[in-house]
C-alpha cells in the first residue's frame, strides 16, 4: 500500500518546521534558578489538579475538557535547589537579559521585524507539563527569511522566546509525574511558514537553522536541548502536527508516512461517502452492554475484567465493515487510531473490533453474537467492543463515535507524536488561538534603541561563510567543510581547528565517529575534550595517524576512560624506526625459510606480521619502506652467500 | 486609548480599536487586530491571529488597512449541572476576588463571573456537595475593605443563617481576609452553622488556580463540621489535597504568594479537610461548636481607632497627631515584650491623658506582651498602657474598635482587652506551635 516513490508536487505537500532550542543562559527565563537538569531523587513531591477555564466567549476549550475528563493527579517532583516559581507559588521575575539578547540576535540574523514593545503571553497547557497551566512566551520577531540551496527563500514566520516545560517522568491512568527542573529553561521557538515542499527541503531548512543557532555560541548542546516539530498537509488533507522529531534522519520517513496516512484517510472518507454514511447515522447508534455474551469467554483479559466487576460494551459503526482493518500507516491499521484516541483520553487500553475477530481468545461464535445483539450486518457494519469500568467505557464509546464521525471527512486536525519506526500516534486535538492570552503578571518590555544597537554589535558569522573561509584557507573542498558545519560536529570542528589541528584530520575523525555511531555506539557520549586530546597526540607525532580508528573505537567502547589511558593501554606510543628495523631484521632471520621459498613475494606475508605488531604505532608507509629495504638487503645477502 | 501621533494615524487610515487590519512595516505586512491599551502617543497595540500581542511605533507603520470589524462578545454557557434539592443549602456571599472569573481574551482583562451558570461551569463538583445560594455583596479588592464592609458582611451572614442557610461561605480577596475574619468573629457570635471565609492566591482564570479546590474544601467543611466560629479555609500545603481551617482570630497571611499563605499563630489549625475523601479532621478540639442559641449580632466599629507600628527612630509626633485628631483607641505594635523608645513616653502619656485607650501588642507575633519584665515595660504600664497579651496586632485593633463602638465604660473596655471574648488570646502557649 505504501508507494515506494512519492511525487511530492503531485500530492501537494506543504510542511512547516518548528524548532525549539534551549539557550545557554546564566539563569532561567523568569526566575534565578540555574537552568540545569537535576539527576537525583526529588526532595519533595507536590500533588496538583488543573481544570479548564472559561474562554472569552464563555465556552470551554474542547482540548481542555478532554484533558480534564481524565481527572488525573499531577505530581511535581521538586528540589530544594529550586525556587517557588517552578511550582507556581510565586509570580515571574523580570526576563533574563542574556536570553532576551540572544533571541533578539536571532531575529536580527533572520532579518525579522522586531516589535517596539514586547508582551509576555500565556499559552495554556492542561496536560500538567507547566505547573501554572500555561507556558509564558514572548513574540520577538516576525516575518524573516532563510535561503535554501535551490534558491528558495523560506519565510521564518515568527521567533518566540519562551520557558521550557517540566519533563514527564512517569504516567499512568491515575497520575502523571513531572520533574520541574527543566521548567523555565529559556528556549527560542522558530517557526517557518508551511512552504517546504519535499523532505529534502525540510531537512536542509532544519539543518541550516540548527547551524545558525549553534553559530551564535549562545545555545545549549547535547541530547534534548533541541527539539523539532513539523506540521504537514497535503491536497485535500488537513494540517497535522508531529511532535518530537529527535533526529534529522526521521524527517523523510515521518513525512512519507504522514502523506500515506492522509491519502489513506482521504480514501476512507471517500469510501464512506460512497457507502452513503452520514454523521447522524453514527450519532444515532446506542452502545449496548454485552457483558453477558462473554460470561464463559476464553479471552483471558475479558474474563479478568468481568471478575473485577468491569463491563463489556459494544457499539455498531454502521457501514464501517472492513474499514477499521485497513492499514493506513506501516503495520498500523485504522482501528489503532481509535484505540490510541481512547487510550489517551480515557486511559482505557485496547479496544477490539469485529474486523480483527476471531482473535485474542474471542471466538467466531462470540463475534456472531456481537453482530446479532447490535443488529449489525456482518459484511456492511463493524462492531467495536470496549472493556473496562462502566463510566470510562461510556466515555470511550463517545470518543469512538467522535473518531468515526471525523473519518467521514478525512484526516482530522491533530497533534501526533513521532515514533522511532517512522509512524506517529495520536497525542491530542490541535489547540486554537484561544489558548493564548496576555500574562497579567509581567510588564511590557520596551525594546529601546540602545539595546538594538548593542545587539547589532554582537559578532556573528553565518556557518556557510565560516565554511568558505576554512575551505579557502586549508584548501579543502567546500562541500566537505559545509557538510560538517551543518552537522552537530560544527563546534568540535571549529574548536579543533583553533587548536591548530589539521582540518583534514578532524574531518577524518568525524567520519570515523559517525561510522562508529552507526555501528551501535549512537548513545555513547565521549566528551569532546577527550577527542581533541587524541587529535593533539596525533598532531604532535606522539601517536601515529594510523592509530586514529583504533583509539576512537576503544574510546567509544570505554567512554569512562581518558584519551591518555586508552593510548597507554594500546601501547600506542610511537615506536622509533630503529625499533622497527630491529624487529624486522629479527623477523627476517626467523622466517628465512619462507624468504628462500618465496623470494620477493615474501613481502606481503611479512608485512602482515609487521603490522600485526606495529598497527597504529607507526605509519604503514614507513613500515613498508623499511621492510622493503631490509628484505632487499637480506635477499642480496642470500644471493651472495 | 490613543493620543497624539497614534490617534492621528488611526484617524487618517480610518481604523479604530477592534478592527481587523493589515499592517505594513519595513518590507513586510501582517494581519492583526488593533487593541486598546494604556494611553500612548507613539505606539499601536496589536494582536496577531495566533494570539500573540505586540506594539509597534507609529513611525514604522507604512499603512494600516481595515479588513473587518471584530465585536468581542461573551455568551453565557449552558449550565452543566443543576442544583440538587436534597443537598444542604449553603449561602455563598461574594465580597471580591473571583470564584469563577472569565478572561476577556482580546484585552486580557479578568472579569468576575458570579452566576450559577458560570459557577457550574467552573466548578461542577460543587453541586454534588451543596445547594448554593448566591449573594453578590460587593466586588472589591480586599485592600480596599473598610470596617463598613465588615459590618455589611456580618449583617448579611447573620441574615443568611437566620433565613435558613445551613452555613455561609464568604469569598474574599486574600490581602485582608484575616481582618474580616477577626471582625466577623467579634461581631457575630453563637453560630447556628459554620461560617467559612475563603479566597484564592492564584486567580481563577488560571488552570492551576486554588480557587476551585478552596471552594470545594470550604463546602465540605460547611456541610460536615460542627465548628461554630468563623474560620479561614485555604490550602494547608502547596498540594491541592490538604486544606486547613484556621481560627479567624488567630490567623494571618504569612506569605505574599504561596497557596498555603495563611497560618495559625500559637495554636494549630482547627481542622484539616480532605477533598478526595470528603472528610473533616478536627485538629484543635477547643473550638467553639455550632449552637441553637440565638445568634448575637453586634455589627459596630469605632472609626477613631488606629494601629501604629513601632520602629527605631520613629518620630514621636506620630502619636501626637492621633491625639490631636481626637482618636479614641490606639494599638501599638511594639518591639519584643511590648516596648517603645523611651522618648515616646511623653506622647503616650499625653494620649492617655486625653482619654485614648492605648493597647500594647508585639511585632514578634508569637509569644506575647509582658510589661513587668523590664523597666521600659513597667513605665509604660504606669503610664496606663493596656497589655494586649498575645493577641495578634490586627486582632487587637479590631477588638478595640469593636468595644469602643459599644456603650461600655472605659475601665471595662480596658479590662475586656485583656480577657478572651472569642478565643483571640491563647492562655496556654504550647511549645509545639512555633
Boltz contact constraints between the chains, C-beta under 6 A:
constraints:
  - contact:
      token1: [A, 46]
      token2: [B, 238]
      max_distance: 6.0
  - contact:
      token1: [A, 46]
      token2: [B, 239]
      max_distance: 6.0
  - contact:
      token1: [A, 47]
      token2: [B, 239]
      max_distance: 6.0
  - contact:
      token1: [A, 47]
      token2: [B, 240]
      max_distance: 6.0
  - contact:
      token1: [A, 47]
      token2: [B, 241]
      max_distance: 6.0
  - contact:
      token1: [A, 48]
      token2: [B, 240]
      max_distance: 6.0
  - contact:
      token1: [A, 49]
      token2: [B, 240]
      max_distance: 6.0
  - contact:
      token1: [A, 50]
      token2: [B, 207]
      max_distance: 6.0
  - contact:
      token1: [A, 50]
      token2: [B, 208]
      max_distance: 6.0
  - contact:
      token1: [A, 53]
      token2: [B, 205]
      max_distance: 6.0
  - contact:
      token1: [A, 53]
      token2: [B, 207]
      max_distance: 6.0
  - contact:
      token1: [A, 54]
      token2: [B, 102]
      max_distance: 6.0
  - contact:
      token1: [A, 56]
      token2: [B, 104]
      max_distance: 6.0
  - contact:
      token1: [A, 56]
      token2: [B, 105]
      max_distance: 6.0
  - contact:
      token1: [A, 57]
      token2: [B, 75]
      max_distance: 6.0
  - contact:
      token1: [A, 58]
      token2: [B, 74]
      max_distance: 6.0
  - contact:
      token1: [A, 58]
      token2: [B, 75]
      max_distance: 6.0
  - contact:
      token1: [A, 58]
      token2: [B, 76]
      max_distance: 6.0
  - contact:
      token1: [A, 58]
      token2: [B, 77]
      max_distance: 6.0
  - contact:
      token1: [A, 59]
      token2: [B, 77]
      max_distance: 6.0
  - contact:
      token1: [A, 87]
      token2: [B, 238]
      max_distance: 6.0
  - contact:
      token1: [A, 88]
      token2: [B, 208]
      max_distance: 6.0
  - contact:
      token1: [A, 89]
      token2: [B, 238]
      max_distance: 6.0
  - contact:
      token1: [A, 89]
      token2: [B, 257]
      max_distance: 6.0
  - contact:
      token1: [A, 89]
      token2: [B, 258]
      max_distance: 6.0
  - contact:
      token1: [A, 90]
      token2: [B, 257]
      max_distance: 6.0
  - contact:
      token1: [A, 113]
      token2: [B, 25]
      max_distance: 6.0
  - contact:
      token1: [A, 113]
      token2: [B, 26]
      max_distance: 6.0
  - contact:
      token1: [A, 113]
      token2: [B, 28]
      max_distance: 6.0
  - contact:
      token1: [A, 115]
      token2: [B, 54]
      max_distance: 6.0
  - contact:
      token1: [A, 115]
      token2: [B, 56]
      max_distance: 6.0
  - contact:
      token1: [A, 116]
      token2: [B, 43]
      max_distance: 6.0
  - contact:
      token1: [A, 116]
      token2: [B, 55]
      max_distance: 6.0
  - contact:
      token1: [A, 116]
      token2: [B, 56]
      max_distance: 6.0
  - contact:
      token1: [A, 116]
      token2: [B, 57]
      max_distance: 6.0
  - contact:
      token1: [A, 117]
      token2: [B, 43]
      max_distance: 6.0
  - contact:
      token1: [A, 117]
      token2: [B, 55]
      max_distance: 6.0
  - contact:
      token1: [A, 119]
      token2: [B, 53]
      max_distance: 6.0
  - contact:
      token1: [A, 121]
      token2: [B, 52]
      max_distance: 6.0
  - contact:
      token1: [A, 126]
      token2: [B, 207]
      max_distance: 6.0
  - contact:
      token1: [A, 132]
      token2: [B, 208]
      max_distance: 6.0
  - contact:
      token1: [A, 133]
      token2: [B, 206]
      max_distance: 6.0
  - contact:
      token1: [A, 133]
      token2: [B, 207]
      max_distance: 6.0
  - contact:
      token1: [A, 133]
      token2: [B, 208]
      max_distance: 6.0
  - contact:
      token1: [A, 139]
      token2: [B, 52]
      max_distance: 6.0
  - contact:
      token1: [A, 139]
      token2: [B, 54]
      max_distance: 6.0
  - contact:
      token1: [A, 143]
      token2: [B, 28]
      max_distance: 6.0
  - contact:
      token1: [A, 433]
      token2: [B, 50]
      max_distance: 6.0
  - contact:
      token1: [A, 433]
      token2: [B, 51]
      max_distance: 6.0
  - contact:
      token1: [A, 436]
      token2: [B, 51]
      max_distance: 6.0
  - contact:
      token1: [A, 437]
      token2: [B, 103]
      max_distance: 6.0
  - contact:
      token1: [A, 437]
      token2: [B, 105]
      max_distance: 6.0
  - contact:
      token1: [A, 437]
      token2: [B, 108]
      max_distance: 6.0
  - contact:
      token1: [A, 438]
      token2: [B, 53]
      max_distance: 6.0
  - contact:
      token1: [A, 438]
      token2: [B, 108]
      max_distance: 6.0
